[in-house]
Each structure stands twice: as C-alpha cells, then as structure tokens.
Amino acid sequence: MERSEIIEQLKADGLTIGNLDETKKAEEELVSIALQQNGLALQYLSESQKANKKLVLLAVTQNPFAIQFAATALRDHEKVLTQAYQRYPFWWFENPGGLDVIDYASPAQRSNMKLLLRLLKYDSELIFRFPEHYLHEEYFMQKAVAINGKVINFASLTIQYNRSIVLAAAKSNACFMLSPPFDQFWTDKEIMLAACISDSDVFNVLPRAFKYDVSFMVKVLKNSRAARKNLLALPKIILHHKEVILNGFELNPDLLLLALKLDKLLNDDDFILKIYEKLWPQHPYFKVVSKLLLYYFRKNKTTPTLKKKVPQLKHALLKKIIKINPATATYFEKIINPQKKESSKTER
C-alpha cells in the first residue's frame, strides 16, 4: 500500500494503525495522525510508545479514555490526568463500564486531594470520590465550590444555606442558582451580581427589581459576556441609560443602535466622545454610527446654506472625535475641511 493511501486511511480511522507492520507503527508521523483521529489507537502501539508522554497526551486529548492504554507511570501523571479531564465532559457517553478517568490511576492518586480538587474544575461529579464527611465541612466546600460552583448541588443542606459558600459558588459557576434550594438568595444583591457575571442564564431570569437598578446593571455589563438576547430584554429606561450603553455596547452592538435613535443622546457631545473612545474600526457599527451621526447633524441644520455640511458648531466635536479616534478621519475630514480636499485636487 502506498504511503499516501495509508495516511488517508489513518485520517479516516485511526484504529487501522493496528493493521500496519511494526516499522510503520514506529513512524511518528503515522502515529500522530492515528492518535489525532482516535486516541484509542494508543492500544496498538509498543510499550515504549505507551510510555511516551507526548504521544499519551495526544491520545487523551482526542479521547480521555485512551489513558487506560498508557504506561502505569503516565496514568498517574498529573498533566496527563488534567489533560484527560479537560476533554472528559464531552466523552461521558462513552464511559466504558461506568469507569471514571481517575479510576485508571493508582489508589494514591485517587486519594490525592490537591489533584482531585484541581480536576473538579472539569467534572463536578468527581466530588463523589471524596470522603462523604467533606460534603459537610465548610472549609473544604469553600475551596471546592470556588473551583466548580456546581459542586454545591451535592453538598449537605447546611452548606447550601451557608451564604459565604453560596457566594463563592456563584462567582465560579452560577447555574446551580436556578435550582429551588437557592431561591432564598435571589434577593441578595452581591450573590445575584456574581451569578449574573458567571452565568448568562441567571441574567436571563433576573428579578424585576435588579433589571431596573442602573448601578447593578452597569456592574454586570462591565464584568460579564451576557448574551445579546438577554441585554435586549432589559427595560427601555435601562437600555437608554448612558452608563448602561457605554458599558454594554461592546458586548452587544445593538445597544448602540438603540441609543442613536434618541436625539437627546446624539445631542450630548460628552456621550458621543465617550462612545468614540471605545468604538474601534472593526466594530460592527463603526461606519453606521459615523454616518448616522453626520446625518443627524445635517438633519438638524440651522440654515438652508448648510444643506450638505455639518453645522459649524459641530466642527469642534468632529475634530475631537478624529483626535481620539483617528480612524474616523476618512468620514469626517472632508466635512470639516472641504477646502483642503479641493486644494489637494488642484495640486495634482
């Protein structure tokens, strides 16, 4: 079989490396292709290859359960275990015999608290590997929920009613807040702020009182990547608030478009300047904002002679915009200095 055919075959099914002779299996390029397609191809490699950390990492990155075929020492290697768990949530349905990735490690590693705490980040159900009494200990659970907030779902009721632990969990992963046991914390501003920042689903069902709280919403928008559809569900009084717009339009360009429909905001020079301090050339509405701004100035012209020009009183503002955001020069320079454009043509 031609080498090109072997490569194409491995790209389609990495397990076919088991059909190759030992010489071909020793080739790094072919092995890499096979492991990237199917990490379980590790089982067909030599013992020395199974003890090769680079190859094992490649295998567990593709399929975490490839760890079962790694050399004993590498099954205990913290980097290998961590890499496997980074992929584990996407492979739970292929969990062979109900075994967890950690089950392939030695008893010593399976009871390594520092390692288990680190792996909680990727798999909240790993909490069941800890001694049961830990689920009742505040000190331990404070550490655990800070790594993965979902762990609090498995804690005792005493822990679930502990405000400081709930706050720590909300900062990490607040999806648990949608469960009934935590309803009592939905009026706690600090916890709700942390929850909205870490989970957009919580933001989506935010109580009415918080949706009308400008300072609260500004803090959320400064620190989260809230979903666009969630932002647009906010009350109009909030959507048209200057601070909310200035802190939210980078997350949701539609906020800016809504703002530009308000004459009072377009008449506010300080607001316009603050927008342009943040409005980068690649922003979806960079051109839209610039053209709409010019249109607004023209629409509100003071005399018929200014039909095709911006009112003189706005020239100073446009010059300031160009100074803080040079990319706008293309749109504004010909309006501010039409003579300059004409003179440059004459020189040519």
Residue, then its C-alpha position, 0 to 999 in steps of 0.5 A: m500500500e502506498r504511503s499516501e493511501i495509508i495516511e488517508q486511511l489513518k485520517a479516516d480511522g485511526l484504529t487501522i494503525g493496528n493493521l500496519d507492520e511494526t516499522k510503520k507503527a514506529e513512524e511518528e508521523l503515522v502515529s500522530i495522525a492515528l492518535q489525532q483521529n482516535g486516541l484509542a489507537l494508543q492500544y496498538l502501539s509498543e510499550s515504549q510508545k505507551a510510555n511516551k508522554k507526548l504521544v499519551l497526551l495526544a491520545v487523551t486529548q482526542n479521547p480521555f479514555a485512551i489513558q487506560f492504554a498508557a504506561t502505569a507511570l503516565r496514568d498517574h501523571e498529573k498533566v496527563l490526568t488534567q489533560a484527560y479531564q479537560r476533554y472528559p465532559f464531552w466523552w461521558f457517553e462513552n464511559p466504558g463500564g461506568l469507569d471514571v478517568i481517575d479510576y485508571a490511576s493508582p489508589a494514591q492518586r485517587s486519594n490525592m486531594k490537591l489533584l482531585l480538587r484541581l480536576l473538579k474544575y472539569d467534572s463536578e461529579l468527581i466530588f463523589r470520590f471524596p470522603e462523604h464527611y467533606l460534603h459537610e465541612e465548610y472549609f473544604m466546600q469553600k475551596a471546592v465550590a470556588i473551583n466548580g460552583k456546581v459542586i454545591n448541588f451535592a453538598s449537605l443542606t447546611i452548606q447550601y444555606n451557608r451564604s459565604i459558600v453560596l457566594a463563592a459558588a456563584k462567582s465560579n459557576a452560577c447555574f446551580m442558582l436556578s435550582p429551588p434550594f437557592d431561591q432564598f438568595w435571589t434577593d441578595k444583591e452581591i450573590m445575584l451580581a456574581a451569578c449574573i457575571s458567571d452565568s448568562d442564564v441567571f441574567n436571563v431570569l433576573p428579578r424585576a427589581f435588579k433589571y431596573d437598578v442602573s448601578f447593578m446593571v452597569k456592574v454586570l455589563k462591565n464584568s460579564r459576556a451576557a448574551r445579546k438576547n438577554l441585554l435586549a430584554l432589559p427595560k427601555i429606561i435601562l437600555h437608554h441609560k448612558e452608563v448602561i450603553l457605554n458599558g454594554f455596547e461592546l458586548n452587544p452592538d445593538l445597544l448602540l443602535l438603540a441609543l442613536k435613535l434618541d436625539k437627546l443622546l446624539n445631542d450630548d457631545d460628552f456621550i458621543l466622545k465617550i462612545y468614540e473612545k471605545l468604538w474601534p474600526q472593526h466594530p460592527y457599527f463603526k461606519v453606521v454610527s459615523k454616518l448616522l451621526l453626520y446625518y443627524f447633524r445635517k438633519n438638524k441644520t440651522t440654515p438652508t446654506l448648510k444643506k450638505k455640511v455639518p453645522q459649524l458648531k459641530h466642527a469642534l466635536l468632529k475634530k475631537i472625535i478624529k483626535i481620539n479616534p483617528a480612524t474616523a478621519t476618512y468620514f469626517e475630514k472632508i466635512i470639516n475641511p472641504q477646502k483642503k480636499e479641493s486644494s489637494k485636487t488642484e495640486r495634482 
